[in-house]
């Protein structure tokens, strides 16, 4: 059995995992067509929480346990923090510029600003997890994933809570995430700290744990296919019809002009503007040898990742639900092929 698990692991790692997006999309939409779509969505949200709690932290634990953390890793942690702050700063400036240009009323501008900021959050734990299996990228990708996780589930909800409370004239505490999402970032970071301490004090790795190490590696490897299945399940056929595409492109007009304008602007921010700014800044740093190529690859790919479906958990803060749902679907369709191509190119250039 253990030898079988060892042989399976390479086939549920890296780029081999990406077809699970298609599997999740086809199977979930098939179930929705013969059942109640609302019920399917409810079940998939529960599955998303199971993945976040039971799989992602174990995967991160395994990666940090197998790799010593030194000065270089700490330096990358600083770079990751700076790049994510830059990402949200771009979103904030872009949103404020659009609010001023479109002369939005205070109510619409508040929703627009929160929607734009939130949808800058990327699927680092799900789609980005494919990078974890690339030799030489694992620790950097895991560090970036850890920082993104803290930003998505700790910093951004705090900001949204403050904005929602301010807009409605109520105390911040009255608008917040359920406890299991507020608790998640601290639960998540505990696994990182535990792995680093264990590695530093014992110098043990999963290779030293015999059969149990193989089981741990296999369990951790399951995370990415499961996560990508979840990504695919969040894409709905009704959002991908030709008529919807025409509305998105502005070819066909309807009464929801503002809605499609918002979706286009979110997609422009996430799939065009942010990657271009990141490429210009970090490409220059790479050119002057201020950062290694592995850092550049991880940062650029993370800037191109699709919008994370977990943003739907933040709808209670007053985000535009439909704009978020459409943006998640279309950014996945646009970005996943680009991410696959970039992983292939950057991984080849690394050798």
KOLDRENBA-597210 format. One record per residue: residue in three letters; x, y, z of N, C-alpha, C in turn. Coordinates in steps of 0.02 Angstrom, whole numbers, always signed. Layout:
  tormi    n_c1    n_c2    n_c3   ca_c1   ca_c2   ca_c3    c_c1    c_c2    c_c3
    ALA       X       Y       Z       X       Y       Z       X       Y       Z
...
END
This chain:
  tormi    n_c1    n_c2    n_c3   ca_c1   ca_c2   ca_c3    c_c1    c_c2    c_c3
    UNK     +41     -60      +0      +0      +0      +0     +43     +63      +0
    UNK     +95     +64     +42    +139    +123     +46    +174    +136     -20
    UNK    +197     +83     -52    +231     +90    -117    +183    +117    -170
    UNK    +119     +96    -165     +68    +121    -211     +57    +196    -202
    UNK     +54    +218    -139     +46    +289    -125    +104    +329    -153
    UNK    +165    +302    -146    +225    +336    -172    +221    +344    -248
    UNK    +195    +294    -282    +190    +297    -355    +135    +345    -378
    UNK     +84    +354    -336     +27    +397    -354     +45    +471    -346
    UNK     +84    +487    -295     +98    +557    -277    +119    +601    -337
    UNK    +166    +578    -380    +185    +622    -437    +127    +639    -483
    UNK     +75    +596    -485     +19    +608    -530     -37    +650    -500
    UNK     -28    +669    -437     -76    +715    -406     -38    +777    -382
    UNK     +15    +794    -418     +57    +852    -402     +69    +894    -464
    UNK     +86    +957    -454    +106   +1001    -508     +52   +1010    -561
    UNK     +73   +1013    -624     +27   +1026    -679     -22    +969    -691
    UNK      -6    +910    -666     -52    +853    -672    -119    +867    -636
    UNK    -118    +914    -590    -178    +928    -550    -228    +973    -586
    UNK    -205   +1012    -634    -247   +1064    -664    -311   +1038    -698
    UNK    -310    +977    -730    -372    +952    -759    -429    +944    -709
    UNK    -414    +944    -644    -466    +937    -594    -513    +998    -593
    UNK    -490   +1054    -621    -535   +1111    -629    -592   +1092    -676
    UNK    -574   +1060    -732    -624   +1039    -781    -670    +986    -751
    UNK    -641    +939    -713    -681    +887    -681    -732    +918    -633
    UNK    -710    +965    -592    -755    +998    -546    -809   +1037    -581
    UNK    -791   +1070    -636    -839   +1109    -675    -893   +1064    -705
    UNK    -871   +1011    -739    -918    +966    -774    -963    +930    -724
    UNK    -933    +899    -673    -971    +857    -627   -1021    +898    -586
    UNK    -998    +956    -561   -1042    +998    -519   -1099   +1027    -560
    UNK   -1086   +1050    -621   -1140   +1077    -662   -1187   +1022    -685
    UNK   -1162    +961    -693   -1205    +905    -709   -1253    +890    -651
    UNK   -1226    +890    -590   -1268    +880    -531   -1320    +935    -524
    UNK   -1298    +998    -538   -1344   +1055    -532   -1401   +1051    -583
    UNK   -1387   +1021    -641   -1438   +1016    -694   -1493    +965    -677
    UNK   -1477    +917    -633   -1526    +866    -614   -1551    +874    -542
    UNK   -1523    +923    -508   -1543    +935    -439   -1556   +1009    -427
    UNK   -1549   +1030    -366   -1559   +1100    -348   -1491   +1136    -346
    UNK   -1480   +1185    -391   -1415   +1220    -393   -1398   +1252    -326
    UNK   -1448   +1279    -291   -1434   +1311    -226   -1406   +1260    -176
    UNK   -1433   +1199    -178   -1410   +1147    -133   -1339   +1127    -150
    UNK   -1323   +1122    -215   -1255   +1105    -237   -1206   +1158    -214
    UNK   -1225   +1222    -223   -1181   +1277    -202   -1169   +1275    -127
    UNK   -1221   +1259     -89   -1215   +1255     -16   -1166   +1200      +4
    UNK   -1173   +1142     -29   -1128   +1086     -13   -1056   +1103     -31
    UNK   -1046   +1136     -89    -979   +1153    -111    -946   +1204     -65
    UNK    -985   +1249     -36    -957   +1296     +12    -931   +1259     +74
    UNK    -968   +1208     +95    -946   +1167    +151    -882   +1130    +134
    UNK    -880   +1104     +73    -819   +1068     +50    -760   +1116     +48
    UNK    -772   +1179     +27    -719   +1229     +26    -690   +1240     +95
    UNK    -734   +1242    +146    -711   +1250    +215    -671   +1190    +238
    UNK    -692   +1130    +218    -655   +1069    +236    -585   +1071    +206
    UNK    -580   +1093    +143    -515   +1098    +111    -471   +1148    +147
    UNK    -500   +1206    +164    -462   +1258    +198    -436   +1235    +266
    UNK    -478   +1198    +303    -460   +1178    +371    -420   +1113    +374
    UNK    -440   +1064    +335    -413    +996    +342    -356    +979    +294
    UNK    -348   +1017    +241    -299    +999    +191    -244   +1052    +180
    UNK    -264   +1115    +168    -214   +1167    +154    -163   +1174    +210
    UNK    -183   +1177    +274    -132   +1184    +327     -83   +1125    +329
    UNK    -108   +1064    +316     -65   +1005    +316     -15   +1008    +259
    UNK     -37   +1031    +201      +8   +1039    +144     +64   +1088    +160
    UNK     +45   +1145    +189     +95   +1195    +208    +143   +1167    +261
    UNK    +116   +1131    +309    +156   +1099    +361    +208   +1053    +330
    UNK    +187   +1013    +282    +232    +965    +250    +289   +1002    +213
    UNK    +272   +1056    +179    +322   +1093    +140    +373   +1125    +186
    UNK    +351   +1159    +238    +397   +1192    +284    +438   +1142    +325
    UNK    +409   +1083    +338    +446   +1031    +374    +503   +1004    +332
    UNK    +492   +1000    +267    +542    +970    +223    +595   +1019    +199
    UNK    +589   +1083    +217    +637   +1133    +193    +661   +1177    +250
    UNK    +727   +1180    +260    +754   +1225    +312    +739   +1298    +295
    UNK    +720   +1337    +345    +706   +1409    +335    +767   +1449    +357
    UNK    +795   +1485    +310    +854   +1525    +325    +843   +1598    +307
    UNK    +898   +1634    +300    +896   +1706    +286    +861   +1721    +220
    UNK    +875   +1679    +169    +845   +1691    +103    +769   +1686    +106
    UNK    +743   +1636    +143    +671   +1627    +149    +639   +1686    +186
    UNK    +673   +1710    +237    +648   +1768    +275    +647   +1831    +231
    UNK    +698   +1837    +189    +699   +1894    +142    +641   +1891     +93
    UNK    +626   +1829     +70    +570   +1823     +23    +504   +1838     +58
    UNK    +499   +1819    +121    +439   +1836    +160    +427   +1911    +159
    UNK    +480   +1950    +167    +474   +2023    +165    +452   +2047     +96
    UNK    +482   +2018     +44    +463   +2036     -24    +391   +2018     -38
    UNK    +368   +1960     -13    +299   +1939     -24    +251   +1988      +9
    UNK    +267   +2010     +69    +225   +2058    +105    +220   +2124     +66
    UNK    +277   +2147     +41    +278   +2209      +2    +237   +2202     -62
    UNK    +245   +2145     -97    +210   +2136    -161    +134   +2132    -151
    UNK    +112   +2101     -96     +40   +2096     -84     +11   +2163     -63
    UNK     +49   +2202     -25     +28   +2270      -9     +23   +2312     -72
    UNK     +71   +2303    -117     +70   +2337    -181      +8   +2318    -221
    UNK      -8   +2254    -221     -66   +2229    -258    -130   +2264    -236
    UNK    -140   +2268    -170    -201   +2300    -145    -198   +2376    -153
    UNK    -139   +2405    -152    -132   +2477    -164    -153   +2494    -236
    UNK    -134   +2452    -283    -154   +2461    -353    -230   +2460    -358
    UNK    -261   +2412    -324    -334   +2406    -325    -368   +2468    -295
    UNK    -340   +2492    -240    -369   +2551    -206    -365   +2612    -250
    UNK    -306   +2624    -280    -297   +2682    -323    -340   +2678    -385
    UNK    -344   +2619    -415    -384   +2610    -475    -458   +2622    -459
    UNK    -482   +2594    -402    -552   +2602    -384    -569   +2676    -371
    UNK    -526   +2711    -336    -539   +2781    -321    -539   +2823    -385
    UNK    -495   +2805    -433    -493   +2840    -496    -558   +2830    -535
    UNK    -584   +2768    -535    -646   +2753    -571    -706   +2786    -538
    UNK    -706   +2787    -471    -761   +2820    -435    -765   +2894    -453
    UNK    -706   +2925    -455    -704   +2997    -472    -723   +3008    -545
    UNK    -698   +2965    -589    -711   +2973    -661    -785   +2962    -678
    UNK    -815   +2913    -645    -885   +2897    -659    -935   +2936    -617
    UNK    -908   +2977    -571    -950   +3019    -527   -1004   +2978    -492
    UNK    -982   +2924    -459   -1028   +2880    -424   -1056   +2914    -362
    UNK   -1118   +2896    -345   -1147   +2921    -283   -1115   +2884    -224
    UNK   -1119   +2911    -163   -1085   +2881    -105   -1103   +2808     -93
    UNK   -1166   +2789    -104   -1187   +2720     -92   -1153   +2672    -141
    UNK   -1156   +2689    -205   -1125   +2647    -256   -1049   +2645    -249
    UNK   -1020   +2702    -233    -947   +2705    -227    -921   +2661    -170
    UNK    -959   +2657    -115    -939   +2615     -59    -939   +2541     -78
    UNK    -992   +2520    -113    -997   +2450    -136    -943   +2435    -187
    UNK    -933   +2482    -233    -883   +2474    -286    -813   +2467    -256
    UNK    -796   +2510    -209    -730   +2509    -178    -718   +2442    -143
    UNK    -766   +2419    -104    -758   +2355     -68    -754   +2297    -117
    UNK    -793   +2300    -170    -792   +2245    -220    -725   +2242    -256
    UNK    -699   +2300    -275    -635   +2302    -311    -578   +2278    -266
    UNK    -576   +2301    -204    -523   +2281    -158    -525   +2206    -145
    UNK    -585   +2180    -131    -591   +2109    -114    -572   +2065    -173
    UNK    -592   +2084    -233    -579   +2042    -291    -508   +2047    -316
    UNK    -466   +2084    -281    -394   +2081    -295    -364   +2019    -261
    UNK    -401   +1987    -216    -377   +1926    -184    -374   +1869    -233
    UNK    -318   +1833    -234    -306   +1782    -285    -310   +1711    -256
    UNK    -319   +1664    -302    -327   +1594    -283    -259   +1561    -271
    UNK    -222   +1588    -224    -154   +1564    -211    -154   +1495    -178
    UNK    -203   +1482    -135    -206   +1417    -101    -235   +1363    -146
    UNK    -270   +1382    -199    -302   +1333    -242    -264   +1326    -308
    UNK    -276   +1371    -355    -242   +1367    -420    -166   +1375    -411
    UNK    -146   +1422    -369     -75   +1434    -359     -39   +1376    -327
    UNK     -76   +1330    -296     -46   +1272    -265      -9   +1227    -313
    UNK     -23   +1233    -378     +13   +1193    -428     +87   +1209    -427
    UNK    +105   +1269    -406    +176   +1288    -404    +215   +1251    -350
    UNK    +180   +1225    -300    +213   +1193    -244    +253   +1132    -264
    UNK    +233   +1100    -319    +266   +1039    -340    +326   +1052    -386
    UNK    +337   +1115    -405    +393   +1131    -450    +457   +1134    -409
    UNK    +507   +1094    -426    +570   +1094    -388    +599   +1165    -383
    UNK    +616   +1184    -323    +646   +1250    -312    +596   +1305    -297
    UNK    +531   +1292    -310    +480   +1343    -299    +440   +1330    -236
    UNK    +441   +1269    -210    +396   +1248    -158    +392   +1294     -98
    UNK    +450   +1310     -68    +451   +1351      -8    +429   +1422     -23
    UNK    +454   +1451     -77    +435   +1519     -95    +359   +1524    -108
    UNK    +333   +1475    -144    +261   +1474    -158    +221   +1465     -93
    UNK    +246   +1424     -47    +212   +1413     +17    +214   +1477     +59
    UNK    +270   +1512     +59    +275   +1574     +97    +225   +1625     +70
    UNK    +223   +1630      +4    +176   +1677     -28    +105   +1659     -11
    UNK     +90   +1593     -13     +24   +1569      +3      +5   +1587     +75
    UNK     +53   +1580    +121     +40   +1595    +191     +23   +1669    +200
    UNK     +61   +1713    +167     +49   +1785    +172     -19   +1803    +142
    UNK     -34   +1774     +84     -99   +1787     +52    -156   +1764     +97
    UNK    -148   +1705    +129    -199   +1680    +173    -214   +1727    +231
    UNK    -161   +1755    +260    -170   +1803    +314    -204   +1867    +289
    UNK    -186   +1888    +229    -216   +1949    +201    -290   +1938    +187
    UNK    -307   +1880    +156    -376   +1866    +137    -422   +1857    +196
    UNK    -398   +1822    +247    -442   +1802    +301    -433   +1841    +366
    UNK    -385   +1887    +367    -375   +1927    +427    -378   +2002    +412
    UNK    -333   +2026    +369    -328   +2098    +356    -388   +2124    +316
    UNK    -403   +2092    +259    -458   +2116    +216    -525   +2114    +252
    UNK    -544   +2059    +287    -607   +2061    +324    -610   +2116    +376
    UNK    -554   +2130    +409    -552   +2185    +458    -568   +2252    +423
    UNK    -536   +2263    +366    -547   +2325    +329    -620   +2330    +306
    UNK    -647   +2275    +279    -716   +2275    +255    -764   +2286    +313
    UNK    -749   +2255    +370    -792   +2264    +429    -793   +2337    +450
    UNK    -735   +2368    +451    -730   +2438    +470    -768   +2482    +420
    UNK    -761   +2467    +355    -795   +2507    +304    -870   +2498    +307
    UNK    -893   +2435    +319    -964   +2422    +324    -994   +2455    +385
    UNK    -959   +2452    +441    -983   +2484    +502    -987   +2559    +494
    UNK    -937   +2588    +462    -936   +2660    +451    -993   +2683    +406
    UNK   -1006   +2642    +353   -1058   +2660    +305   -1128   +2657    +336
    UNK   -1138   +2612    +384   -1204   +2603    +413   -1210   +2636    +482
    UNK   -1157   +2670    +503   -1160   +2705    +566   -1166   +2659    +626
    UNK   -1135   +2600    +622   -1139   +2552    +677   -1069   +2532    +699
    UNK   -1066   +2499    +755   -1002   +2476    +780    -973   +2423    +734
    UNK    -908   +2423    +727    -875   +2375    +682    -892   +2303    +699
    UNK    -898   +2287    +765    -908   +2219    +785    -974   +2190    +761
    UNK   -1021   +2232    +741   -1086   +2207    +719   -1084   +2178    +649
    UNK   -1030   +2190    +613   -1024   +2163    +545    -958   +2125    +543
    UNK    -962   +2059    +540    -900   +2020    +540    -911   +1951    +509
    UNK    -857   +1918    +495    -860   +1850    +470    -882   +1802    +525
    UNK    -909   +1744    +507    -922   +1693    +558    -856   +1672    +590
    UNK    -861   +1645    +651    -802   +1631    +691    -753   +1584    +655
    UNK    -780   +1536    +616    -735   +1487    +585    -691   +1516    +531
    UNK    -710   +1574    +503    -667   +1608    +454    -621   +1658    +488
    UNK    -644   +1689    +543    -601   +1733    +580    -545   +1694    +615
    UNK    -561   +1633    +635    -512   +1591    +670    -460   +1561    +621
    UNK    -478   +1555    +557    -437   +1518    +509    -366   +1543    +502
    UNK    -353   +1609    +494    -283   +1630    +484    -238   +1611    +541
    UNK    -263   +1612    +602    -222   +1595    +660    -212   +1518    +664
    UNK    -263   +1482    +645    -257   +1409    +640    -206   +1390    +587
    UNK    -209   +1425    +530    -165   +1413    +473     -92   +1428    +492
    UNK     -80   +1485    +522     -12   +1505    +538     +19   +1460    +592
    UNK     -23   +1428    +633      +2   +1382    +684     +39   +1323    +652
    UNK     +14   +1299    +595     +46   +1244    +560    +114   +1265    +533
    UNK    +118   +1327    +508    +182   +1353    +483    +232   +1356    +540
    UNK    +212   +1386    +596    +257   +1393    +653    +279   +1326    +680
    UNK    +231   +1279    +685    +247   +1212    +711    +297   +1176    +667
    UNK    +289   +1181    +601    +335   +1148    +555    +405   +1178    +559
    UNK    +409   +1245    +562    +474   +1279    +566    +510   +1260    +631
    UNK    +474   +1262    +686    +505   +1244    +751    +528   +1172    +751
    UNK    +486   +1127    +726    +503   +1056    +724    +565   +1044    +680
    UNK    +566   +1078    +623    +623   +1069    +577    +687   +1097    +607
    UNK    +681   +1155    +639    +740   +1188    +667    +769   +1148    +726
    UNK    +725   +1119    +767    +749   +1085    +828    +770   +1013    +817
    UNK    +737    +980    +770    +752    +908    +760    +785    +893    +693
    UNK    +779    +941    +645    +805    +931    +576    +773    +871    +542
    UNK    +714    +852    +564    +679    +796    +535    +641    +818    +473
    UNK    +629    +772    +427    +588    +785    +369    +543    +724    +358
    UNK    +497    +729    +311    +453    +673    +298    +491    +612    +272
    UNK    +550    +623    +243    +591    +567    +218    +618    +526    +276
    UNK    +623    +557    +335    +649    +522    +394    +594    +486    +434
    UNK    +532    +494    +412    +476    +468    +450    +450    +401    +424
    UNK    +484    +373    +376    +465    +308    +350    +397    +308    +317
    UNK    +357    +256    +333    +291    +249    +303    +245    +307    +321
    UNK    +251    +332    +383    +210    +389    +403    +226    +451    +362
    UNK    +288    +459    +342    +306    +515    +300    +274    +510    +231
    UNK    +272    +449    +204    +239    +438    +140    +165    +454    +144
    UNK    +133    +432    +199     +62    +445    +209     +50    +521    +214
    UNK     +94    +556    +250     +87    +628    +256     +95    +663    +189
    UNK    +144    +642    +150    +154    +672     +84     +94    +659     +38
    UNK     +67    +599     +42      +8    +582      +1     -52    +624     +21
    UNK     -64    +627     +86    -121    +666    +111    -114    +739     +90
    UNK     -54    +767     +97     -42    +836     +78     -51    +846      +2
    UNK     -29    +796     -37     -34    +802    -110    -107    +803    -134
    UNK    -151    +770     -97    -222    +769    -116    -252    +839    -115
    UNK    -222    +884     -76    -249    +951     -67    -261    +987    -133
    UNK    -212    +986    -177    -216   +1026    -238    -270   +1001    -286
    UNK    -275    +935    -302    -331    +913    -343    -399    +930    -312
    UNK    -404    +921    -245    -467    +937    -212    -483   +1011    -217
    UNK    -432   +1053    -208    -442   +1125    -212    -461   +1147    -283
    UNK    -429   +1117    -333    -444   +1135    -401    -513   +1110    -422
    UNK    -534   +1054    -396    -603   +1030    -407    -651   +1083    -380
    UNK    -634   +1111    -321    -676   +1163    -291    -679   +1225    -336
    UNK    -622   +1243    -365    -620   +1301    -410    -666   +1289    -469
    UNK    -661   +1230    -499    -704   +1214    -557    -778   +1213    -538
    UNK    -793   +1191    -478    -863   +1187    -457    -895   +1256    -449
    UNK    -854   +1307    -440    -879   +1375    -432    -894   +1410    -498
    UNK    -879   +1376    -554    -892   +1405    -620    -958   +1377    -646
    UNK   -1004   +1422    -662   -1071   +1402    -682   -1081   +1411    -757
    UNK   -1112   +1361    -789   -1123   +1364    -861   -1164   +1425    -881
    UNK   -1213   +1443    -838   -1256   +1500    -855   -1217   +1565    -861
    UNK   -1159   +1569    -827   -1118   +1629    -830   -1072   +1629    -891
    UNK   -1072   +1573    -928   -1024   +1566    -983   -1059   +1561   -1051
    UNK   -1124   +1576   -1051   -1160   +1573   -1115   -1138   +1629   -1161
    UNK   -1149   +1620   -1226   -1127   +1669   -1276   -1157   +1737   -1262
    UNK   -1220   +1738   -1242   -1252   +1802   -1227   -1217   +1839   -1170
    UNK   -1196   +1801   -1119   -1160   +1831   -1063   -1092   +1858   -1085
    UNK   -1059   +1820   -1130    -994   +1843   -1156   -1002   +1907   -1196
    UNK   -1054   +1912   -1236   -1066   +1973   -1275   -1078   +2033   -1230
    UNK   -1114   +2021   -1175   -1126   +2075   -1127   -1061   +2096   -1093
    UNK   -1020   +2046   -1077    -956   +2061   -1045    -912   +2102   -1091
    UNK    -912   +2086   -1155    -870   +2121   -1204    -901   +2188   -1226
    UNK    -964   +2200   -1206    -997   +2262   -1225   -1028   +2259   -1294
    UNK   -1030   +2200   -1325   -1058   +2193   -1392   -1134   +2197   -1390
    UNK   -1162   +2166   -1338   -1234   +2165   -1329   -1253   +2205   -1267
    UNK   -1298   +2252   -1274   -1318   +2295   -1219   -1381   +2267   -1186
    UNK   -1387   +2279   -1121   -1448   +2263   -1085   -1457   +2314   -1029
    UNK   -1505   +2301    -985   -1520   +2349    -932   -1468   +2350    -877
    UNK   -1423   +2301    -876   -1373   +2296    -824   -1305   +2324    -846
    UNK   -1307   +2382    -875   -1247   +2413    -902   -1194   +2422    -848
    UNK   -1215   +2447    -789   -1168   +2459    -735   -1136   +2395    -710
    UNK   -1176   +2342    -705   -1150   +2278    -682   -1093   +2253    -726
    UNK   -1104   +2253    -791   -1053   +2227    -837    -992   +2273    -841
    UNK   -1004   +2338    -831    -948   +2385    -828    -904   +2369    -769
    UNK    -934   +2354    -712    -896   +2337    -652    -856   +2273    -662
    UNK    -887   +2223    -693    -853   +2159    -706    -793   +2170    -751
    UNK    -803   +2209    -805    -748   +2224    -851    -690   +2259    -814
    UNK    -706   +2305    -771    -654   +2342    -735    -617   +2297    -685
    UNK    -654   +2252    -653    -622   +2204    -607    -574   +2160    -646
    UNK    -596   +2135    -703    -554   +2091    -744    -494   +2129    -772
    UNK    -503   +2192    -791    -447   +2232    -815    -396   +2241    -760
    UNK    -420   +2256    -699    -375   +2265    -642    -335   +2202    -628
    UNK    -369   +2145    -627    -337   +2083    -605    -298   +2046    -659
    UNK    -321   +2050    -721    -288   +2011    -773    -242   +2052    -818
    UNK    -246   +2119    -815    -205   +2160    -858    -162   +2209    -818
    UNK    -194   +2254    -781    -157   +2307    -747    -108   +2281    -695
    UNK    -132   +2240    -649     -88   +2216    -595     -29   +2175    -621
    UNK     -41   +2126    -667     +17   +2089    -694     +67   +2133    -730
    UNK     +43   +2184    -765     +89   +2229    -802    +131   +2270    -753
    UNK    +100   +2296    -700    +138   +2335    -651    +189   +2290    -616
    UNK    +168   +2230    -597    +213   +2183    -563    +271   +2163    -609
    UNK    +256   +2151    -672    +309   +2131    -719    +360   +2188    -728
    UNK    +335   +2250    -732    +379   +2307    -740    +425   +2316    -679
    UNK    +395   +2312    -620    +434   +2324    -558    +482   +2266    -543
    UNK    +455   +2205    -541    +497   +2148    -521    +540   +2124    -579
    UNK    +519   +2139    -641    +563   +2125    -698    +625   +2168    -696
    UNK    +616   +2232    -677    +673   +2277    -670    +720   +2252    -614
    UNK    +691   +2230    -558    +731   +2203    -503    +769   +2141    -524
    UNK    +738   +2099    -564    +771   +2039    -590    +828   +2058    -637
    UNK    +815   +2108    -679    +865   +2130    -727    +928   +2155    -693
    UNK    +919   +2189    -637    +976   +2215    -599   +1000   +2166    -545
    UNK    +974   +2104    -549    +994   +2050    -504    +982   +2065    -430
    UNK    +927   +2102    -418    +909   +2117    -349    +867   +2060    -319
    UNK    +837   +2019    -362    +800   +1961    -339    +817   +1902    -384
    UNK    +815   +1840    -359    +828   +1781    -401    +769   +1766    -446
    UNK    +780   +1725    -497    +728   +1709    -545    +670   +1671    -514
    UNK    +684   +1630    -462    +630   +1592    -430    +581   +1640    -395
    UNK    +606   +1692    -364    +562   +1741    -332    +520   +1776    -385
    UNK    +552   +1795    -440    +516   +1829    -494    +460   +1784    -520
    UNK    +474   +1720    -531    +424   +1674    -558    +364   +1668    -511
    UNK    +377   +1658    -447    +323   +1649    -399    +281   +1712    -393
    UNK    +313   +1770    -391    +277   +1834    -383    +235   +1849    -445
    UNK    +264   +1840    -504    +227   +1856    -566    +168   +1809    -575
    UNK    +179   +1744    -564    +124   +1696    -572     +68   +1711    -523
    UNK     +86   +1729    -462     +34   +1746    -412      -4   +1809    -433
    UNK     +27   +1854    -469      -8   +1914    -492     -57   +1900    -548
    UNK     -48   +1842    -581     -91   +1823    -637    -145   +1773    -616
    UNK    -140   +1747    -555    -188   +1697    -533    -260   +1723    -536
    UNK    -308   +1680    -548    -379   +1702    -549    -402   +1724    -480
    UNK    -456   +1761    -479    -486   +1785    -416    -511   +1724    -377
    UNK    -499   +1725    -312    -518   +1667    -271    -593   +1664    -259
    UNK    -621   +1603    -264    -692   +1592    -252    -711   +1603    -179
    UNK    -662   +1602    -134    -677   +1614     -63    -700   +1685     -50
    UNK    -693   +1729    -100    -719   +1797     -92    -795   +1797     -82
    UNK    -828   +1743    -104    -901   +1739     -96    -920   +1736     -22
    UNK    -872   +1714     +21    -886   +1713     +93    -890   +1784    +121
    UNK    -864   +1833     +84    -861   +1902    +109    -919   +1945     +86
    UNK    -968   +1914     +52   -1027   +1950     +27   -1064   +1988     +83
    UNK   -1068   +1960    +145   -1104   +1997    +198   -1077   +2067    +212
    UNK   -1016   +2082    +190    -988   +2148    +201   -1015   +2200    +152
    UNK   -1060   +2180    +107   -1089   +2228     +61   -1056   +2231      -7
    UNK   -1023   +2176     -26    -994   +2173     -93   -1050   +2162    -144
    UNK   -1035   +2177    -207   -1081   +2162    -261   -1075   +2087    -276
    UNK   -1126   +2049    -259   -1123   +1976    -263   -1116   +1952    -335
    UNK   -1157   +1978    -381   -1156   +1954    -450   -1091   +1974    -485
    UNK   -1068   +2035    -472   -1005   +2056    -503    -947   +2013    -479
    UNK    -948   +1995    -415    -896   +1951    -387    -900   +1882    -418
    UNK    -960   +1854    -423    -969   +1787    -451    -947   +1784    -524
    UNK    -967   +1834    -563    -947   +1835    -634    -872   +1845    -641
    UNK    -843   +1887    -598    -771   +1900    -602    -731   +1838    -585
    UNK    -753   +1801    -534    -719   +1738    -515    -720   +1690    -574
    UNK    -779   +1681    -605    -786   +1634    -661    -742   +1653    -720
    UNK    -748   +1716    -742    -712   +1736    -802    -637   +1744    -790
    UNK    -617   +1764    -731    -545   +1768    -718    -514   +1698    -717
    UNK    -552   +1648    -695    -528   +1579    -696    -519   +1556    -768
    UNK    -568   +1570    -810    -564   +1551    -881    -505   +1584    -915
    UNK    -494   +1648    -900    -441   +1686    -933    -372   +1667    -906
    UNK    -367   +1663    -839    -301   +1659    -807    -271   +1589    -803
    UNK    -313   +1538    -796    -285   +1470    -788    -240   +1450    -847
    UNK    -262   +1459    -910    -216   +1443    -966    -151   +1484    -964
    UNK    -156   +1548    -944     -96   +1590    -940     -50   +1564    -885
    UNK     -79   +1545    -827     -40   +1518    -772      -3   +1455    -792
    UNK     -38   +1410    -827      -7   +1348    -850     +52   +1363    -896
    UNK     +42   +1410    -942     +95   +1429    -989    +154   +1459    -951
    UNK    +141   +1503    -903    +195   +1535    -866    +233   +1485    -823
    UNK    +198   +1437    -792    +231   +1386    -753    +278   +1345    -797
    UNK    +254   +1328    -857    +295   +1290    -904    +357   +1330    -924
    UNK    +347   +1393    -942    +403   +1435    -966    +453   +1447    -911
    UNK    +430   +1469    -853    +475   +1485    -798    +511   +1424    -771
    UNK    +476   +1366    -769    +508   +1306    -743    +561   +1281    -791
    UNK    +552   +1290    -857    +602   +1272    -906    +662   +1318    -903
    UNK    +649   +1383    -893    +704   +1432    -889    +746   +1423    -826
    UNK    +717   +1388    -776    +753   +1379    -713    +809   +1326    -719
    UNK    +807   +1288    -773    +858   +1235    -781    +907   +1251    -837
END
